[in-house]
Amino acid sequence: MIRALLYFAIGTLASFLFQYFLLESQGWALDLYYAVAFGSAWGIAYYLDTPEISLSKKLGFSFIGMGILAGIGILIFNLELAVPSIIKFSMVFVAYYLLASFKGSKSLRR
């Protein structure tokens, strides 16, 4: 759990700094929201990367994460600005498991 939180924090910080300083910023609040989407995807994917959790549960948790991100984005911003966070979350989540699939253990933890 500690490592999952570390992945979340580092992913959020790196994504925010990259978006805010290197890409065209859309305002610090929106950049932070997108960075949290990125960091939470890494953190959740790492946390769920265990053989005890079935693939269907991992999919369910990812949908719950996307739903929470969408809900927060719609409340704070609007649907048009919330959709990119869902796309970023999905891409990072899939990328994590794609990288893990190349390892013999099918996990990035081992």
DODRENLUM-695524 format. One line per 10 residues: number of its first residue (from 1); for each residue x negated, y negated, z of N, C-alpha, C. Coordinates in steps of 0.02 Angstrom, whole numbers, always signed. Example, Ala and Ser with C-alpha at 12.3 -4.5 7.8 and 13.67 -1.06 7.14 Angstrom:
BEGIN
1 = -660 +284 +390 -615 +225 +390 -660 +165 +390; -642 +112 +354 -684 +53 +357 -645 -2 +394
REM end
This chain:
BEGIN
1 = -41 +60 +0 +0 +0 +0 -43 -63 +0; -99 -61 +38 -143 -119 +41 -173 -133 -28; -193 -80 -63 -221 -90 -130 -169 -116 -179; -107 -93 -173 -54 -118 -217 -43 -193 -205; -45 -215 -143 -40 -286 -128 -100 -325 -154; -158 -293 -152 -218 -324 -179 -213 -332 -255; -188 -280 -289 -177 -284 -361 -127 -340 -376; -74 -345 -337 -25 -398 -346 -57 -467 -339; -95 -476 -285 -125 -542 -272 -177 -561 -325; -220 -515 -342 -272 -530 -392 -240 -541 -461
11 = -192 -499 -479 -158 -507 -543 -121 -574 -547; -88 -593 -493 -52 -656 -492 -100 -715 -497; -153 -714 -458 -201 -769 -458 -235 -775 -525; -259 -720 -553 -293 -722 -617 -247 -746 -673; -186 -721 -673 -139 -740 -725 -120 -814 -719; -110 -838 -658 -93 -909 -648 -149 -954 -671; -210 -938 -650 -267 -980 -670 -276 -980 -745; -269 -922 -776 -276 -917 -848 -222 -958 -884; -160 -950 -863 -105 -986 -896 -109 -1061 -884; -125 -1080 -822 -123 -1151 -804 -181 -1190 -834
21 = -240 -1160 -835 -299 -1198 -857 -320 -1184 -929; -308 -1124 -954 -332 -1108 -1021 -278 -1110 -1075; -217 -1094 -1057 -163 -1097 -1106 -124 -1162 -1095; -79 -1176 -1140 -39 -1236 -1133 +10 -1226 -1075; +2 -1265 -1023 +43 -1257 -963 +113 -1284 -976; +162 -1247 -949 +232 -1269 -954 +256 -1294 -886; +210 -1313 -844 +225 -1335 -776 +203 -1282 -727; +179 -1303 -670 +150 -1256 -622 +201 -1206 -597; +264 -1226 -588 +314 -1179 -562 +327 -1122 -610; +335 -1138 -673 +347 -1086 -723 +285 -1042 -733
31 = +226 -1073 -732 +164 -1034 -737 +157 -986 -678; +175 -1010 -619 +171 -968 -559 +222 -911 -563; +281 -925 -589 +333 -874 -597 +309 -819 -645; +280 -838 -701 +254 -789 -749 +195 -750 -718; +154 -784 -679 +98 -751 -647 +122 -700 -596; +175 -715 -559 +203 -668 -511 +231 -607 -548; +261 -618 -606 +286 -562 -646 +228 -517 -666; +173 -546 -687 +114 -508 -707 +85 -470 -647; +74 -505 -592 +46 -474 -533 +90 -420 -503; +155 -432 -502 +200 -382 -474 +202 -319 -517
41 = +195 -327 -582 +194 -267 -625 +132 -225 -609; +74 -256 -601 +13 -218 -584 +20 -186 -515; +45 -224 -468 +53 -197 -400 +102 -140 -396; +159 -146 -428 +210 -93 -426 +186 -32 -464; +155 -43 -522 +130 +14 -561 +77 +52 -521; +33 +16 -487 -19 +50 -447 +14 +88 -389; +61 +56 -356 +95 +88 -299 +131 +152 -320; +162 +151 -379 +200 +209 -403 +156 +261 -437; +93 +248 -444 +47 +294 -478 +27 +351 -432; +74 +394 -418 +63 +452 -376 +105 +510 -403
51 = +78 +571 -400 +116 +627 -428 +179 +644 -388; +186 +620 -327 +245 +635 -287 +307 +599 -313; +298 +546 -350 +354 +507 -376 +367 +529 -448; +428 +549 -463 +444 +572 -530 +446 +515 -579; +441 +532 -643 +442 +482 -695 +508 +444 -697; +563 +478 -683 +628 +443 -683 +632 +392 -626; +603 +408 -569 +602 +360 -514 +557 +300 -531; +501 +313 -564 +457 +258 -585 +493 +212 -633; +531 +242 -679 +570 +202 -726 +623 +161 -689; +655 +193 -641 +706 +158 -602 +677 +99 -563
61 = +620 +109 -531 +587 +55 -495 +566 -2 -542; +544 +15 -602 +525 -37 -649 +586 -78 -670; +643 -45 -680 +704 -81 -698 +728 -125 -640; +720 -101 -579 +738 -142 -521 +694 -204 -519; +628 -194 -530 +582 -251 -531 +600 -301 -585; +617 -276 -644 +636 -322 -698 +701 -358 -681; +747 -323 -649 +810 -355 -630 +800 -410 -579; +757 -397 -531 +741 -448 -480 +708 -509 -512; +660 -496 -557 +627 -552 -592 +677 -592 -633; +721 -557 -668 +771 -592 -709 +817 -633 -665
71 = +840 -604 -610 +884 -641 -565 +852 -704 -537; +791 -697 -514 +755 -756 -487 +744 -808 -542; +724 -784 -601 +713 -831 -657 +775 -868 -678; +831 -833 -679 +894 -866 -698 +915 -916 -645; +905 -899 -581 +924 -946 -528 +880 -1008 -527; +815 -999 -537 +769 -1056 -533 +765 -1094 -598; +761 -1058 -654 +752 -1090 -719 +816 -1079 -760; +811 -1040 -813 +869 -1019 -852 +852 -954 -887; +900 -925 -920 +890 -859 -951 +835 -862 -1004; +833 -916 -1042 +783 -922 -1095 +711 -921 -1068
81 = +701 -949 -1009 +634 -949 -979 +621 -886 -937; +674 -851 -918 +666 -790 -878 +648 -730 -921; +669 -728 -983 +656 -671 -1026 +581 -657 -1037; +539 -707 -1047 +467 -692 -1055 +437 -657 -994; +462 -671 -935 +435 -637 -876 +451 -562 -878; +509 -545 -902 +529 -475 -908 +486 -440 -960; +471 -474 -1014 +429 -446 -1066 +358 -436 -1039; +331 -485 -1003 +264 -478 -974 +262 -420 -925; +313 -416 -882 +316 -362 -833 +316 -295 -869; +357 -288 -920 +363 -225 -956 +297 -207 -990
91 = +266 -255 -1022 +203 -241 -1058 +148 -220 -1010; +143 -252 -953 +91 -234 -905 +106 -165 -875; +168 -152 -859 +187 -87 -831 +171 -31 -880; +188 -40 -943 +174 +10 -994 +99 +16 -1006; +63 -40 -1007 -9 -38 -1017 -44 +1 -961; -21 -8 -900 -51 +29 -844 -45 +104 -855; +14 +127 -872 +24 +199 -881 -6 +224 -946; -14 +181 -996 -49 +200 -1057 -123 +212 -1041; -153 +167 -1004 -223 +177 -984 -230 +239 -941; -183 +250 -897 -186 +310 -854 -179 +374 -894
101 = -142 +372 -948 -131 +433 -987 -194 +458 -1022; -244 +414 -1031 -306 +435 -1063 -352 +472 -1014; -339 +466 -950 -380 +502 -901 -354 +573 -892; -398 +617 -876 -379 +687 -866 -330 +696 -809; -336 +654 -757 -291 +660 -699 -224 +625 -711; -218 +588 -766 -158 +550 -783 -142 +497 -730; -193 +473 -696 -185 +424 -643 -247 +379 -642; -236 +315 -630 -293 +269 -623 -317 +267 -551; -281 +299 -506 -302 +301 -436 -361 +349 -426; -362 +403 -465 -415 +454 -456 -466 +449 -511
REM end
